[in-house]
Amino acid sequence: MNTTSSKLQENLTAHYMSEQDGFSFKEIHRLHSSKDGIVCCHFSSDGRFLAAAGHERKIHLWSMKGCDCITIGELHSDLITDIRFRPCSDIFATSSFDRTVKMWHANGIKQLFQFVGHTGKVTSIDFDPVNPDYFCSCDSTDEIRQWSISISSSRSVYKGASRQVRFQPLTGGLLASASGNTINLFDVKTDKLIFSFEGHVNEVHSICWDKSGAYVASVSEDSARIWSLASNGKCIHVLNSQGNRFGTGIFHPDHPLLLVVGSYQALQLWNPTTSDGTMSVTAHEDVISALADCRETGVVASAGKDEFVKIWK
């Protein structure tokens, strides 16, 4: 175990403000992470912790209050693909190309459980926001597994996700998944497919819900798209990448339908409902591969291959 103290640094150079509505977006903190690419990051519900991981097979865990970072390596035998906190908890889980899911406690990063059953590389995980005993994972063979933590076993297994899975917030009634260039929505209770959204040319890298659970956003190299459940899964807004190599996206925690999209070196701030449209903020020196939002504190985290995780507000 290697514990380091990383001082948060303020940087006011990357700053966007909309004169129309007073919206401001600027880098407020900078955290040094790893010498290799971060591919996933996530805040705890209360905003006390930020966890990140990726190619180095290490977990980086920051206390957002004390600026301390705990880094532990070789926790998986291959790339760590996703990291997610259980709602209202200090427990988080990691998925890996080593075909396992592992669960940890943020207090010293202590391993609690290991889940085995996937035959392909595990690419994503997410916790049910309502039932703390359940979580979901998917793998490179397009297999989705819903797990019960209490019995350390799969509740159900079905097809429909090869890249990412995300539960609908608040109710947890639906599960959104990315498979190839398609976004699927499943009924969690029945495991049945409700909608399939098609429109992306390239593989979908990232999906996310708005905090109301009424909209799903998807991001691929070719475009970012927002889909409406009220319109039976209709795509209501499209932002073409125009060569910017979109890779990830997250809804802003405080501004409805404002999507933050990570591209090569820049964050694209896209609000399709305002006249400001899209603004670009220079953020990293390489590809931005991971974004996370914290609804408790109203901040966004961005991470990539330039050894830094940055906090924006």
C-alpha atoms as a printed R data frame, in Angstrom:
    type eleno elety resid chain resno       x       y       z
1   ATOM     1    CA   MET     A     1   0.000   0.000   0.000
2   ATOM     2    CA   ASN     A     2   1.294   3.406  -0.923
3   ATOM     3    CA   THR     A     3  -0.344   6.429   0.745
4   ATOM     4    CA   THR     A     4   0.503   9.840  -0.628
5   ATOM     5    CA   SER     A     5  -0.630  13.348   0.166
6   ATOM     6    CA   SER     A     6  -1.659  15.251  -2.954
7   ATOM     7    CA   LYS     A     7  -2.242  18.968  -2.567
8   ATOM     8    CA   LEU     A     8  -5.203  20.293  -4.533
9   ATOM     9    CA   GLN     A     9  -4.180  23.093  -6.853
10  ATOM    10    CA   GLU     A    10  -6.443  25.803  -8.191
11  ATOM    11    CA   ASN     A    11  -6.285  26.602 -11.876
12  ATOM    12    CA   LEU     A    12  -8.337  29.443 -13.308
13  ATOM    13    CA   THR     A    13  -7.094  29.253 -16.894
14  ATOM    14    CA   ALA     A    14  -9.762  26.855 -18.151
15  ATOM    15    CA   HIS     A    15 -12.963  28.773 -17.550
16  ATOM    16    CA   TYR     A    16 -16.241  29.144 -19.380
17  ATOM    17    CA   MET     A    17 -19.074  31.486 -18.417
18  ATOM    18    CA   SER     A    18 -22.373  32.012 -20.190
19  ATOM    19    CA   GLU     A    19 -23.365  35.665 -19.978
20  ATOM    20    CA   GLN     A    20 -26.956  34.753 -20.739
21  ATOM    21    CA   ASP     A    21 -27.699  32.634 -17.642
22  ATOM    22    CA   GLY     A    22 -24.648  33.210 -15.451
23  ATOM    23    CA   PHE     A    23 -23.517  29.603 -15.789
24  ATOM    24    CA   SER     A    24 -19.838  29.168 -14.953
25  ATOM    25    CA   PHE     A    25 -17.600  26.141 -15.521
26  ATOM    26    CA   LYS     A    26 -14.008  26.215 -14.366
27  ATOM    27    CA   GLU     A    27 -11.260  23.946 -13.107
28  ATOM    28    CA   ILE     A    28 -11.064  24.299  -9.315
29  ATOM    29    CA   HIS     A    29  -8.793  21.400  -8.324
30  ATOM    30    CA   ARG     A    30  -6.131  19.207  -9.885
31  ATOM    31    CA   LEU     A    31  -5.181  15.753  -8.576
32  ATOM    32    CA   HIS     A    32  -2.135  13.840  -9.748
33  ATOM    33    CA   SER     A    33  -3.122  10.282 -10.585
34  ATOM    34    CA   SER     A    34  -1.000   7.757 -12.487
35  ATOM    35    CA   LYS     A    35   1.598   7.463 -15.214
36  ATOM    36    CA   ASP     A    36  -0.814   5.477 -17.349
37  ATOM    37    CA   GLY     A    37  -4.350   6.111 -18.528
38  ATOM    38    CA   ILE     A    38  -7.320   6.379 -16.183
39  ATOM    39    CA   VAL     A    39 -10.375   4.798 -17.818
40  ATOM    40    CA   CYS     A    40 -12.981   5.085 -15.044
41  ATOM    41    CA   CYS     A    41 -13.803   7.274 -12.046
42  ATOM    42    CA   HIS     A    42 -16.717   7.771  -9.661
43  ATOM    43    CA   PHE     A    43 -17.745   9.845  -6.622
44  ATOM    44    CA   SER     A    44 -19.324   8.450  -3.476
45  ATOM    45    CA   SER     A    45 -22.888   9.698  -3.011
46  ATOM    46    CA   ASP     A    46 -21.897  12.163  -0.280
47  ATOM    47    CA   GLY     A    47 -18.946  13.491  -2.292
48  ATOM    48    CA   ARG     A    48 -16.370  12.536   0.362
49  ATOM    49    CA   PHE     A    49 -14.466  10.157  -1.922
50  ATOM    50    CA   LEU     A    50 -13.406  10.015  -5.550
51  ATOM    51    CA   ALA     A    51 -12.118   6.692  -6.894
52  ATOM    52    CA   ALA     A    52 -10.333   6.143 -10.214
53  ATOM    53    CA   ALA     A    53  -8.605   3.238 -11.976
54  ATOM    54    CA   GLY     A    54  -7.406   2.014 -15.353
55  ATOM    55    CA   HIS     A    55  -4.441   0.558 -17.190
56  ATOM    56    CA   GLU     A    56  -2.063   0.407 -14.218
57  ATOM    57    CA   ARG     A    57  -4.435  -1.984 -12.403
58  ATOM    58    CA   LYS     A    58  -4.285   0.352  -9.426
59  ATOM    59    CA   ILE     A    59  -7.068   1.993  -7.471
60  ATOM    60    CA   HIS     A    60  -6.598   5.678  -6.615
61  ATOM    61    CA   LEU     A    61  -8.878   6.860  -3.820
62  ATOM    62    CA   TRP     A    62  -8.964  10.542  -2.836
63  ATOM    63    CA   SER     A    63 -10.499  12.057   0.256
64  ATOM    64    CA   MET     A    64 -12.025  15.230  -1.130
65  ATOM    65    CA   LYS     A    65 -11.784  16.896   2.273
66  ATOM    66    CA   GLY     A    66  -8.252  16.068   3.329
67  ATOM    67    CA   CYS     A    67  -6.632  15.915  -0.123
68  ATOM    68    CA   ASP     A    68  -5.060  12.542   0.729
69  ATOM    69    CA   CYS     A    69  -4.725   9.796  -1.862
70  ATOM    70    CA   ILE     A    70  -4.488   6.076  -1.178
71  ATOM    71    CA   THR     A    71  -3.093   4.092  -4.106
72  ATOM    72    CA   ILE     A    72  -3.045   0.308  -4.142
73  ATOM    73    CA   GLY     A    73  -1.724  -1.682  -7.102
74  ATOM    74    CA   GLU     A    74  -2.157  -5.126  -8.641
75  ATOM    75    CA   LEU     A    75  -5.660  -5.576  -7.249
76  ATOM    76    CA   HIS     A    76  -6.690  -7.118 -10.562
77  ATOM    77    CA   SER     A    77  -4.518  -9.076 -12.967
78  ATOM    78    CA   ASP     A    78  -5.636  -7.003 -15.971
79  ATOM    79    CA   LEU     A    79  -7.070  -3.592 -16.933
80  ATOM    80    CA   ILE     A    80  -9.698  -2.187 -14.534
81  ATOM    81    CA   THR     A    81 -12.630  -1.137 -16.716
82  ATOM    82    CA   ASP     A    82 -15.193   0.406 -14.356
83  ATOM    83    CA   ILE     A    83 -15.469   1.617 -10.761
84  ATOM    84    CA   ARG     A    84 -18.721   2.436  -8.941
85  ATOM    85    CA   PHE     A    85 -19.708   3.309  -5.373
86  ATOM    86    CA   ARG     A    86 -22.747   1.685  -3.834
87  ATOM    87    CA   PRO     A    87 -25.344   4.426  -3.157
88  ATOM    88    CA   CYS     A    88 -25.081   6.045   0.295
89  ATOM    89    CA   SER     A    89 -22.084   3.894   1.178
90  ATOM    90    CA   ASP     A    90 -18.284   3.849   1.373
91  ATOM    91    CA   ILE     A    91 -18.281   0.487  -0.440
92  ATOM    92    CA   PHE     A    92 -17.338   0.411  -4.120
93  ATOM    93    CA   ALA     A    93 -16.816  -2.214  -6.821
94  ATOM    94    CA   THR     A    94 -14.381  -2.663  -9.701
95  ATOM    95    CA   SER     A    95 -14.664  -4.671 -12.908
96  ATOM    96    CA   SER     A    96 -11.747  -5.957 -14.945
97  ATOM    97    CA   PHE     A    97 -10.590  -7.663 -18.107
98  ATOM    98    CA   ASP     A    98  -9.504 -10.476 -15.756
99  ATOM    99    CA   ARG     A    99 -13.205 -11.540 -15.813
100 ATOM   100    CA   THR     A   100 -13.884 -10.711 -12.171
101 ATOM   101    CA   VAL     A   101 -15.783  -8.124 -10.160
102 ATOM   102    CA   LYS     A   102 -14.367  -7.173  -6.769
103 ATOM   103    CA   MET     A   103 -15.924  -5.189  -3.951
104 ATOM   104    CA   TRP     A   104 -13.984  -2.946  -1.567
105 ATOM   105    CA   HIS     A   105 -14.367  -0.740   1.476
106 ATOM   106    CA   ALA     A   106 -12.973   2.774   1.096
107 ATOM   107    CA   ASN     A   107 -11.424   2.595   4.576
108 ATOM   108    CA   GLY     A   108  -7.941   1.505   3.494
109 ATOM   109    CA   ILE     A   109  -9.341  -0.160   0.344
110 ATOM   110    CA   LYS     A   110 -10.103  -3.504   1.980
111 ATOM   111    CA   GLN     A   111 -11.416  -6.269  -0.284
112 ATOM   112    CA   LEU     A   112 -14.818  -7.564   0.815
113 ATOM   113    CA   PHE     A   113 -16.016  -9.864  -1.987
114 ATOM   114    CA   GLN     A   114 -15.031 -11.309  -5.348
115 ATOM   115    CA   PHE     A   115 -17.611 -12.304  -7.962
116 ATOM   116    CA   VAL     A   116 -16.741 -14.881 -10.611
117 ATOM   117    CA   GLY     A   117 -18.925 -16.171 -13.430
118 ATOM   118    CA   HIS     A   118 -18.300 -14.090 -16.537
119 ATOM   119    CA   THR     A   119 -16.644 -15.939 -19.422
120 ATOM   120    CA   GLY     A   120 -15.608 -12.729 -21.172
121 ATOM   121    CA   LYS     A   121 -13.738  -9.592 -20.111
122 ATOM   122    CA   VAL     A   122 -15.926  -7.667 -17.668
123 ATOM   123    CA   THR     A   123 -16.409  -4.174 -19.061
124 ATOM   124    CA   SER     A   124 -18.808  -2.415 -16.675
125 ATOM   125    CA   ILE     A   125 -20.692  -2.529 -13.382
126 ATOM   126    CA   ASP     A   126 -23.397  -0.530 -11.613
127 ATOM   127    CA   PHE     A   127 -25.353  -0.711  -8.346
128 ATOM   128    CA   ASP     A   128 -29.125  -0.765  -8.051
129 ATOM   129    CA   PRO     A   129 -30.038   2.644  -6.543
130 ATOM   130    CA   VAL     A   130 -32.954   1.194  -4.548
131 ATOM   131    CA   ASN     A   131 -31.896  -2.287  -3.400
132 ATOM   132    CA   PRO     A   132 -28.360  -2.204  -1.936
133 ATOM   133    CA   ASP     A   133 -28.055  -5.992  -2.298
134 ATOM   134    CA   TYR     A   134 -28.145  -5.917  -6.103
135 ATOM   135    CA   PHE     A   135 -25.671  -4.843  -8.737
136 ATOM   136    CA   CYS     A   136 -25.203  -5.523 -12.436
137 ATOM   137    CA   SER     A   137 -22.229  -6.262 -14.706
138 ATOM   138    CA   CYS     A   138 -21.597  -6.941 -18.382
139 ATOM   139    CA   ASP     A   139 -18.811  -8.441 -20.459
140 ATOM   140    CA   SER     A   140 -17.263  -8.622 -23.920
141 ATOM   141    CA   THR     A   141 -19.523 -11.539 -24.940
142 ATOM   142    CA   ASP     A   142 -22.588  -9.245 -24.623
143 ATOM   143    CA   GLU     A   143 -23.641 -10.959 -21.384
144 ATOM   144    CA   ILE     A   144 -25.406  -9.125 -18.551
145 ATOM   145    CA   ARG     A   145 -25.398 -10.551 -15.045
146 ATOM   146    CA   GLN     A   146 -27.491  -9.276 -12.156
147 ATOM   147    CA   TRP     A   147 -25.946 -10.219  -8.825
148 ATOM   148    CA   SER     A   148 -27.091 -10.573  -5.230
149 ATOM   149    CA   ILE     A   149 -24.318  -9.529  -2.842
150 ATOM   150    CA   SER     A   150 -25.804 -11.435   0.099
151 ATOM   151    CA   ILE     A   151 -25.620 -14.797  -1.668
152 ATOM   152    CA   SER     A   152 -22.565 -13.935  -3.853
153 ATOM   153    CA   SER     A   153 -24.335 -15.320  -6.896
154 ATOM   154    CA   SER     A   154 -26.055 -14.266 -10.113
155 ATOM   155    CA   ARG     A   155 -29.785 -13.595  -9.893
156 ATOM   156    CA   SER     A   156 -30.183 -13.644 -13.660
157 ATOM   157    CA   VAL     A   157 -28.136 -13.804 -16.863
158 ATOM   158    CA   TYR     A   158 -29.155 -12.435 -20.266
159 ATOM   159    CA   LYS     A   159 -27.719 -10.778 -23.379
160 ATOM   160    CA   GLY     A   160 -27.579  -7.121 -24.392
161 ATOM   161    CA   ALA     A   161 -24.527  -5.231 -23.113
162 ATOM   162    CA   SER     A   162 -20.904  -5.360 -24.219
163 ATOM   163    CA   ARG     A   163 -19.606  -1.927 -23.123
164 ATOM   164    CA   GLN     A   164 -21.517  -0.336 -20.262
165 ATOM   165    CA   VAL     A   165 -24.501  -0.758 -17.915
166 ATOM   166    CA   ARG     A   166 -26.240   1.974 -15.901
167 ATOM   167    CA   PHE     A   167 -29.344   1.731 -13.666
168 ATOM   168    CA   GLN     A   168 -32.081   4.341 -13.930
169 ATOM   169    CA   PRO     A   169 -31.660   6.744 -10.982
170 ATOM   170    CA   LEU     A   170 -34.222   7.125  -8.200
171 ATOM   171    CA   THR     A   171 -36.323   4.033  -9.007
172 ATOM   172    CA   GLY     A   172 -33.842   1.578 -10.520
173 ATOM   173    CA   GLY     A   173 -36.682   0.259 -12.660
174 ATOM   174    CA   LEU     A   174 -34.747   0.249 -15.924
175 ATOM   175    CA   LEU     A   175 -31.246  -0.750 -16.914
176 ATOM   176    CA   ALA     A   176 -29.567   1.070 -19.811
177 ATOM   177    CA   SER     A   177 -26.817  -0.750 -21.662
178 ATOM   178    CA   ALA     A   178 -24.440  -0.129 -24.550
179 ATOM   179    CA   SER     A   179 -23.893  -2.932 -27.044
180 ATOM   180    CA   GLY     A   180 -22.032  -2.105 -30.240
181 ATOM   181    CA   ASN     A   181 -23.663   1.006 -31.689
182 ATOM   182    CA   THR     A   182 -26.992   0.306 -29.924
183 ATOM   183    CA   ILE     A   183 -28.398   1.416 -26.569
184 ATOM   184    CA   ASN     A   184 -30.786  -1.031 -24.887
185 ATOM   185    CA   LEU     A   185 -33.267  -0.490 -22.068
186 ATOM   186    CA   PHE     A   186 -34.291  -3.475 -19.946
187 ATOM   187    CA   ASP     A   187 -37.001  -3.894 -17.330
188 ATOM   188    CA   VAL     A   188 -35.001  -4.832 -14.229
189 ATOM   189    CA   LYS     A   189 -37.731  -7.019 -12.696
190 ATOM   190    CA   THR     A   190 -38.397  -9.102 -15.813
191 ATOM   191    CA   ASP     A   191 -35.046  -8.775 -17.659
192 ATOM   192    CA   LYS     A   192 -37.069  -8.021 -20.793
193 ATOM   193    CA   LEU     A   193 -35.964  -5.578 -23.478
194 ATOM   194    CA   ILE     A   194 -38.195  -2.470 -23.545
195 ATOM   195    CA   PHE     A   195 -36.444  -0.220 -26.094
196 ATOM   196    CA   SER     A   196 -33.468  -0.329 -28.443
197 ATOM   197    CA   PHE     A   197 -32.050   3.029 -29.539
198 ATOM   198    CA   GLU     A   198 -30.190   3.109 -32.841
199 ATOM   199    CA   GLY     A   199 -28.524   6.000 -34.624
200 ATOM   200    CA   HIS     A   200 -24.820   5.909 -33.817
201 ATOM   201    CA   VAL     A   201 -22.453   4.941 -36.609
202 ATOM   202    CA   ASN     A   202 -19.602   3.923 -34.302
203 ATOM   203    CA   GLU     A   203 -19.527   1.872 -31.111
204 ATOM   204    CA   VAL     A   204 -21.116   3.575 -28.116
205 ATOM   205    CA   HIS     A   205 -18.421   4.227 -25.499
206 ATOM   206    CA   SER     A   206 -20.489   5.844 -22.766
207 ATOM   207    CA   ILE     A   207 -24.080   6.103 -21.523
208 ATOM   208    CA   CYS     A   208 -25.592   8.073 -18.646
209 ATOM   209    CA   TRP     A   209 -28.964   9.079 -17.200
210 ATOM   210    CA   ASP     A   210 -30.090  12.547 -16.223
211 ATOM   211    CA   LYS     A   211 -30.918  12.784 -12.514
212 ATOM   212    CA   SER     A   212 -34.685  12.551 -13.132
213 ATOM   213    CA   GLY     A   213 -34.373   9.261 -15.016
214 ATOM   214    CA   ALA     A   214 -36.334  10.669 -17.973
215 ATOM   215    CA   TYR     A   215 -33.434  10.956 -20.431
216 ATOM   216    CA   VAL     A   216 -30.497   8.806 -21.513
217 ATOM   217    CA   ALA     A   217 -27.398  10.239 -23.173
218 ATOM   218    CA   SER     A   218 -25.027   8.182 -25.315
219 ATOM   219    CA   VAL     A   219 -21.579   9.045 -26.653
220 ATOM   220    CA   SER     A   220 -19.573   7.529 -29.506
221 ATOM   221    CA   GLU     A   221 -16.778   8.885 -31.672
222 ATOM   222    CA   ASP     A   222 -19.314  10.151 -34.221
223 ATOM   223    CA   SER     A   223 -21.807  11.923 -31.951
224 ATOM   224    CA   ALA     A   224 -23.457  12.544 -28.595
225 ATOM   225    CA   ARG     A   225 -27.189  11.868 -28.443
226 ATOM   226    CA   ILE     A   226 -30.007  12.452 -25.949
227 ATOM   227    CA   TRP     A   227 -32.969  10.062 -25.907
228 ATOM   228    CA   SER     A   228 -36.366  10.674 -24.298
229 ATOM   229    CA   LEU     A   229 -38.304   7.924 -22.522
230 ATOM   230    CA   ALA     A   230 -41.486   9.998 -22.721
231 ATOM   231    CA   SER     A   231 -41.180   9.904 -26.531
232 ATOM   232    CA   ASN     A   232 -40.808   6.086 -26.580
233 ATOM   233    CA   GLY     A   233 -37.052   6.260 -26.885
234 ATOM   234    CA   LYS     A   234 -36.915   8.937 -29.572
235 ATOM   235    CA   CYS     A   235 -33.611  10.733 -30.110
236 ATOM   236    CA   ILE     A   236 -34.432  14.374 -29.394
237 ATOM   237    CA   HIS     A   237 -30.984  15.983 -29.696
238 ATOM   238    CA   VAL     A   238 -27.794  15.165 -31.642
239 ATOM   239    CA   LEU     A   239 -24.330  16.727 -31.427
240 ATOM   240    CA   ASN     A   240 -22.004  15.600 -34.214
241 ATOM   241    CA   SER     A   241 -18.371  15.243 -33.153
242 ATOM   242    CA   GLN     A   242 -16.925  16.860 -36.310
243 ATOM   243    CA   GLY     A   243 -13.656  15.015 -35.787
244 ATOM   244    CA   ASN     A   244 -13.336  15.793 -32.059
245 ATOM   245    CA   ARG     A   245 -13.211  12.074 -31.106
246 ATOM   246    CA   PHE     A   246 -15.928  11.981 -28.460
247 ATOM   247    CA   GLY     A   247 -15.237   9.342 -25.822
248 ATOM   248    CA   THR     A   248 -17.351   9.851 -22.718
249 ATOM   249    CA   GLY     A   249 -20.196  11.956 -21.343
250 ATOM   250    CA   ILE     A   250 -22.042  12.870 -18.148
251 ATOM   251    CA   PHE     A   251 -25.008  15.112 -17.379
252 ATOM   252    CA   HIS     A   252 -24.072  18.147 -15.288
253 ATOM   253    CA   PRO     A   253 -25.368  17.569 -11.722
254 ATOM   254    CA   ASP     A   254 -26.985  21.010 -11.384
255 ATOM   255    CA   HIS     A   255 -28.138  21.951 -14.885
256 ATOM   256    CA   PRO     A   256 -30.849  19.827 -16.578
257 ATOM   257    CA   LEU     A   257 -29.964  18.503 -20.057
258 ATOM   258    CA   LEU     A   258 -26.494  20.089 -19.976
259 ATOM   259    CA   LEU     A   259 -24.204  17.311 -21.167
260 ATOM   260    CA   VAL     A   260 -20.454  17.410 -20.526
261 ATOM   261    CA   VAL     A   261 -18.697  15.461 -23.303
262 ATOM   262    CA   GLY     A   262 -15.063  14.388 -23.135
263 ATOM   263    CA   SER     A   263 -13.106  14.560 -26.381
264 ATOM   264    CA   TYR     A   264  -9.442  14.897 -27.349
265 ATOM   265    CA   GLN     A   265  -7.996  17.419 -24.854
266 ATOM   266    CA   ALA     A   266 -11.268  19.336 -24.441
267 ATOM   267    CA   LEU     A   267 -14.584  19.188 -22.643
268 ATOM   268    CA   GLN     A   268 -17.590  20.055 -24.797
269 ATOM   269    CA   LEU     A   269 -20.383  21.743 -22.822
270 ATOM   270    CA   TRP     A   270 -23.573  21.027 -24.716
271 ATOM   271    CA   ASN     A   271 -26.957  22.378 -23.720
272 ATOM   272    CA   PRO     A   272 -29.322  21.841 -26.670
273 ATOM   273    CA   THR     A   273 -32.068  23.899 -24.996
274 ATOM   274    CA   THR     A   274 -30.179  27.217 -24.934
275 ATOM   275    CA   SER     A   275 -28.915  29.600 -27.576
276 ATOM   276    CA   ASP     A   276 -25.353  29.172 -26.287
277 ATOM   277    CA   GLY     A   277 -25.315  25.708 -27.880
278 ATOM   278    CA   THR     A   278 -21.889  24.139 -27.424
279 ATOM   279    CA   MET     A   279 -18.752  25.561 -25.880
280 ATOM   280    CA   SER     A   280 -15.328  23.945 -25.707
281 ATOM   281    CA   VAL     A   281 -13.069  24.112 -22.632
282 ATOM   282    CA   THR     A   282  -9.431  23.010 -22.894
283 ATOM   283    CA   ALA     A   283  -9.023  20.452 -20.121
284 ATOM   284    CA   HIS     A   284  -6.293  17.821 -20.596
285 ATOM   285    CA   GLU     A   285  -3.225  17.210 -22.735
286 ATOM   286    CA   ASP     A   286  -4.526  13.923 -24.118
287 ATOM   287    CA   VAL     A   287  -7.752  11.969 -24.626
288 ATOM   288    CA   ILE     A   288 -10.374  12.450 -21.899
289 ATOM   289    CA   SER     A   289 -11.495   8.916 -21.114
290 ATOM   290    CA   ALA     A   290 -13.597   9.235 -17.955
291 ATOM   291    CA   LEU     A   291 -16.076  11.642 -16.372
292 ATOM   292    CA   ALA     A   292 -17.991  11.577 -13.090
293 ATOM   293    CA   ASP     A   293 -20.497  13.879 -11.433
294 ATOM   294    CA   CYS     A   294 -21.350  14.497  -7.787
295 ATOM   295    CA   ARG     A   295 -24.903  15.688  -7.173
296 ATOM   296    CA   GLU     A   296 -24.184  16.447  -3.520
297 ATOM   297    CA   THR     A   297 -21.455  19.009  -4.268
298 ATOM   298    CA   GLY     A   298 -22.303  19.962  -7.874
299 ATOM   299    CA   VAL     A   299 -18.867  19.123  -9.272
300 ATOM   300    CA   VAL     A   300 -17.640  17.145 -12.287
301 ATOM   301    CA   ALA     A   301 -14.408  15.126 -12.445
302 ATOM   302    CA   SER     A   302 -12.485  14.463 -15.665
303 ATOM   303    CA   ALA     A   303  -9.630  12.013 -16.213
304 ATOM   304    CA   GLY     A   304  -7.447  10.841 -19.063
305 ATOM   305    CA   LYS     A   305  -3.955   9.886 -20.093
306 ATOM   306    CA   ASP     A   306  -2.090  13.006 -18.940
307 ATOM   307    CA   GLU     A   307  -1.614  11.820 -15.325
308 ATOM   308    CA   PHE     A   308  -4.242  14.188 -13.874
309 ATOM   309    CA   VAL     A   309  -7.782  14.042 -12.581
310 ATOM   310    CA   LYS     A   310  -9.390  17.478 -12.616
311 ATOM   311    CA   ILE     A   311 -12.385  18.786 -10.665
312 ATOM   312    CA   TRP     A   312 -14.743  21.316 -12.277
313 ATOM   313    CA   LYS     A   313 -17.538  23.497 -10.952
